[in-house]
Amino acid sequence: MRRRLGELGARARAAAEANRSLLSNAASMVGTAVVTSLLGAAFWWVATHEFSKDSVGVASAAMSAMTLLGFMATVGLGTLLMGELPRLEKGHRSVINAALLTSGSIGATLGVAFVVIAPLASSNFDPLRETWVAALVFVIGVALTALAFVLDQALIGLLRGGLQLNRNVVFSVVKLAALIPVAALIADAGPQWIYGTWTVGIAISLVVLVRFYRSREGDPLGPDFRLLREMRVHAVTHHAVNLALRTPELALPIVVVTFLTASANASFYIAYMITSFMFFVPLSLSTVLFAVGSGESKRLADRFKLTVYVSLGFGVVSNLALLGLGTPLLEIFGASYASEAKGTLHILALDIFPSTVMTHYVALRRIERRLATALPVIWGGALLQVGGGLLGAVLGDGLSAVAIGWVAGATIEAIVMGPEVLRALRSENIVAVEDGEPAEDEAEAIASFEETIVEKF
């Protein structure tokens, strides 16, 4: 009897320690997000106080487009490098350089296409090609964004995560530092000056990697494309999943500025930026779910339940808090932002509940190695979110209609994914399927979280 009680006590202590590890790792990731996010909030505070709302609206849409196009241009190479670089004994930099040339070239091509096509869809994008300098800065920004995504993921694969964290911090500091003199010295500065600081920030942040390339220990620098050609199908599969997860949030500002006004998008973007702080909790918890290790199936099931319930509880608390704090937070950026986006803020905040279901559905599929079969559901959900926001913009009346359409699409997605998440919540065991490549999924999950920080801020 004593032995049995001792075993139960040991298991309880082990489970408690595992839960503490999970929550502490998630708290660390959220803490990193908060630091980067505060710098991003400071950037937009300067922008909203020193630039016109139209300029802020166009610039925020342009930066969302740069991020989306840059992410598209990676074509899964960052994920591929995370899984394959640790297995290479040498030639790391030559493979990385091949990926950088590929993604950078695709990014530049997509940037040129957007500069040509976007103004035809909406005159609000005319500033992107107002001068050849404005167009060039945008195109370079897309190419550098693609490079940064691939480099960050490659560094994680090489266990050099500290370098990518430093690069992201430098990026956030530099773009803020560059915006301040622009605001002070340039009269009637347009949106090109705002998104131009993004390009400058990425370019200067890459200086952090000089040390990485300098200590190459005999590795050649000439690009080696062999691995990329051999693994292209594998890379595209992962990219299809990641792109489906990223597209809705990055496409929505483009939808708003295209079908409403640049000024309306400025208010929408600030409201979305505030609510996105909330979404770090379910995202980080579901990420750390496999980053801390799966362990036995019973323990994994308990962790899954913990992360879901903590995320939902945080959603309730944060939505209640925004009832009193929403307007004051918006007023930090200006009275007009508060008056125009108050209702939108509260509607967007509700998205934390379907987001909790979505992030845990994806986490479950990753754990059980059934990610490829989830592609139709994930992409269907992405189209529902974008389509809902688009219908709200076209048929509705103002930003609230866009937010309602967005959250309605996310809710339908959550209803479809919900039964599988509910099954896992009711289950006593969740089995992590091993296929010899656990490090790739863990690194991909962490990188996806860190990419989100950069994309939003």
N, C-alpha and C positions, 0 to 999 in steps of 0.2 A: 504493500500500500504506500509506504513511504517512498519507495522507488518510483512508483507511478506518479505520485504527487510531485516528486522532484523533476521528473521528465516534463510534466505539464507546466511546472513553474519555469523550467529552462526554455520551453517553447514559447511561453508567454513573454518572457524577457527578450528572447530573440525577435519575436514579432514586434514588440514595442520598440526595440532598437532599430529594426528595419524601417518601421514607420517614421521614427525620428530622423533616420538617415534620408528617407525620401523627402520629408517635409523640409529638412535643413538644406538639402541640395536644391529643392525647388525655391526656397527662400533666397538662396544665394543667386540663382538665375534671375529671380524677380528683382533682387537688389541691383544686379548689373543692369537690368533693363531700366530700372528707375533712374540710375545715374545718367545713362544715355538719353533717356526720355526727357529728363529735366533740361539737359542741354538742348534737346530738340524743341521743347516748349519755350525756352529762352529765345531760340532762333525765331520761332513764329511770333513771339511777343514783340520782338523788334520789328518784324515784317508787318504785323497788323497795326502798329503804332506809327510807323514811318513811311509806309507805302499805301497807295490807294487800295480799296477792296477789290477793284477789278484786277490790279496787278497781283495781289495775293491769290485771287481765284485762279488766274491763268497760270501763275507760277506753281501753285500746288498741283494743278492738273498736269502741268509739264513734268514736274518731278515724279508724279505717280506714273506717267507714261515712260519716263526714263528708267524707272525701276522695273516696270513690267516688261519693257522691251529688253532691258539688260538681262533680266531673269530668263526671258525666252531665248536669248542668245547663248546662254550657257549650254543649251541642248543636253543637259544631264551630265556634262563633263565634270562638274564639281563633285557630284555624288559618286561618279565613277572613280575619280582620283582618291576620294576618301577610302573607298574599299580596296583599291589596287596599290596605291603607293606604299602602304605598310608591307606589302608582299614583295616589293622590289628591293633587291640588295643594293642597287646603284642606278644611276640615271634618273633620279627623281626630278631634277630641274629641267632636264631635256624634255621629259614627258609633260611637266607643268607648262613649259614654254610652248609646246605644241598646242596644248589646250587653250592657252592664252591667245595665241595667234588665231585659232579657230573662232573662239567666242568673241574676241575683239572685232574680227572682220565681220562676223554675222551681226554684231551689235551696231557697227557703223552703218551697215547696209539697212538694217531696220530703222535706224535713226533718220537716215536720208529719206526713206519711204514715208515715215511719219511726218516729217517736215513738209513733204510735197502733198500728202493726202489730207492730213488733219485740217488745214485751213479751208479745203474744199468742203469738208463736212460742217465746219462751223467757223464763222469769222472771228470768234473769240481766240482762235489759235493763230491768227495773222501775225502776232508779235514774234512767233517762232521763225518766220522767214522775212521779217521786216528788213533786216540787213543780212549780209552774208556772214558777218561775225556772229549774230544771234543764232543763225542756223548751224554754224560750225560748232559753237559752244554746246548746243543741244546734242549734235551728233557725237561729239567727243565724250559728252557726259554719258550717253548710252553705252558707248564702247568701254569706257572706264568702269561703269557700273557692272557690266558683264565680267570684266577682268577681276574686279574686286570680289564678286560672288565666287568665281572659280578659285581665286587665290585663298580666300578665307576657308573654303571647304578643304582645299588641298593641305593647308597648314594644320587643320584639325586632324586630317588623316595621318599627318606626320607627327602628331602629338605636340604641335607647336601652337596650341590654342592661345597662349599668351600673346603671341605676335599679332594674331588677327584681332584680339581684344584691344591691344594697343592701337592698331590701325583704325579701328572703329571709333575709339575715343578721340584720336587725333583728327579724324574726319569730322566728328561732331564739333570739336573745339574750333577747327580752322574755318568751317563754313559759317559759324557764328561770328568769329573774329573778322572774317572778310565782309560780312553783311553790315557790321556797325559803321565802318568808314564809308561804305557805299551810301548808307542812309544819311550820314552826316554831310557828305561832300557832293553827292549827285542830286541835282534838283530834278524833280519829276521822273525819278528812275522807274523804268518799266519792269515788267516781269522777267525780262532777260537777265537783269542784274541779280534777281533773287535766285533763279535756277542756275545762273552762272557761278554763284558761290558754292553750289553743290558740286559742280564740275571741278572747281579749284580745290575744294575740300578733299575729294577722292584722289586727285592728282598728287597733292602734297602728302596725303596719308600713305601713299605707296612708298614714300621715302623710308618709312619704318622697315621695309623689307630689304633694304640695301644690305643689312647685316646678314640676312638669310642667304642672299646670293653671293656675298663676299666669301663666306665660309662654306664653300661648296665641296671641299674635301675630294677633289679630283673628279667630281661629276661634270660631264660636258654640259654646255649651255645650248648647243645646237638643238633645235626642236626635233623630237622623235615622234612620228605620227603612228607608229605601228600598233601600239596598244590601243589607241583611240579607234583605229579601224577595226581591230579584232573585237572590241567590246561595244561597238556602236549600238547594237540592239539592246543590250543590257542598260546602257546609259539612257536611251530614249524611253525605256519603260519607266524608270525612276523619274525621269523628267516629266512624263505625262501626269504622274500622280502629283508631284510637287507643283506643277504649273496649275493644275486644277485647284489646288489649295490656295494658291496665291492670287489667281486672276481676279476673283470677285472684288476683294478689297482694294486692289489697285485700279480696277477698271471703273469703279463707281465715280470717283472725282472727274474722270474723263467724260462719263455719261452726263453728269450734272452740268459741267461747263459747256458741253455740246448742245444740250436740249433746254437748259435754263439760261442762266447768265453767269458771267465770271464773278460778279459780286455775290451771287447766291452760293457759288461753289466755295468762296472764301469762308462763309459762315458754316457751310456743311463740313468743310475740311477741319475746321477748328473743333466742331462738335464731335466729329469722328475721332480726332486725335485725343480728346479728353476721355471718351469712352473706351478707347483702345487700351488704356492703362488697365482696365478691368480684365480684358481678355488675356493678359499675360498670366493670370493665375491658372485657368484651366489648361492653357497651352503649356506652361512650364511643368505643371503637375503631371500631365499626360506624357510629356517628354521624359521627365525623370523616372517615370514608371518603368521604362526599360533601361534607362541610363544607369540606374543603381543596380541592375541585375535582376533577373527573373526569379531565381531561387526555385523552391518547390512550388508545385501548382497551387496548393492551398494558400501559401503565403502570397503568391501573385494575385490570386482572387481577392484576398483581403486588401491588398494594396490598391487594386482596381476600384473596389468599393470606396476606400478612403478618399482617393483622388476625385471620384465623381461627387461624393457627398460634400467634400470640402469646397469644390468648385461651385456646386449649386447653392450651398450656404453663403459663400462669398457673393454670389450673384444677387441673392435676396438682400443681404446687408448693404452692398454697394448701390443697388437701385433705390433703397430706402434713403441712403445717405444723399444721393443726388437730388432727392426731392427738395432738400434744403440747401444743398451746396451747388446745384447745377447752374443757377443764374449767377451767383457770385464768381464761379469759375469762368464762365463765359465773359463776364464783365471785366476780367483781368485783361482780355484781349480787346475790349472796346464795347461801349454800350450798344452799338448797332449789331454786333455779333450776338449779344445776349437777346436782343429783341427779336432777331430773325431766326435764331437756332435753338431757342429754349425747348420748344416742343420736340424738335428733331433730336436733341440730345437725349431726352427721356425715352423716345422710341428706339433709338440706336442702342441704348443701354440694355434693353430687353434681349438683344441678340446674344448676350452672354449665356443664356439658357440653351438655345439651339447650338451655339458654339461648343458648349460643354459636351453635348451629345456627339457632335461631329468629331472633335478632337479625340474623344475616347473611342469612337468607332474606328478611326484611323489607327489609333494606338493598338486596339485589339487586333485589327487586321495585320499590323506589322508583327505583333507578338506571335500570332498564329501562322505567319508566313502566307497570308492569303491576300496580299495587297493587289496583285494584278487583277484578280477577279472583282475587286472593288472599284475598278476604274469607271465602269458605266455609272455606278451610283454617285461616285465623287464628282465626276464631270457633269452628271445630270443635276446635282445640287448646285454646282458652280453656275450653270446656265440658269437655274431657277432664281438664284440670288441676283445675278446681273439682269436677267429678264424682268424680275419684279421691280428692281430699281428703275429700269428703263420704262416700264409701263407707268410707274408712278410719275416719272418726269414728263412723259408724253400726255398721259390722260388725266393726271392729278392736278392738284393746285398747290405748287410750291414744294419746299424741302420736306415737309412732313409726309407728303404723299410718296416721295422717293424713299424715305426711311421706312414707311409702312410696307412698300413693295419689297424692299430689301429684306426686312425681318420676316415678312410672310413667306418669301422664297426660302429663307433659312429654316423657317419652322416646318415647311413641307419636307425639306431635306432631313431634318431631325426626326420627323415622323417616320420616314422611310428607314432611317438608320436605327431608330429607337429600339425596335424589337431585339436586335442583336446586342445592343448595349444592355437592355433589360435582362436578356438571357444571361449575360456575363455577371450582372449584379446578383441574380438569383442562384448562380452556380457556386458550388463549393470548391471547384477546381478550374483553373485556366492553365492550359498546357502551352508552354512556349516551345514551338517547333524549331529544332536546331537543324540547320543545313550547312554548317561549317562556316557561315559568314555572319556571325552575330555582331561583330564590330562595325560592319557597314551600316546596319540599321540603327545602331545606337548613335554612331557619329552623324548619320543623316538626320536623325531626330534633333540632336543638339544643334546642328548647323541650321536646320529649318527654323528653330526658335531664334537663333542669333540673327539670321537673315531678316526675320520679321522686325526685329528692333531697328535695324538699319533702314528697311523699307519704309517704315511708318514715320521715322523721325529724321 
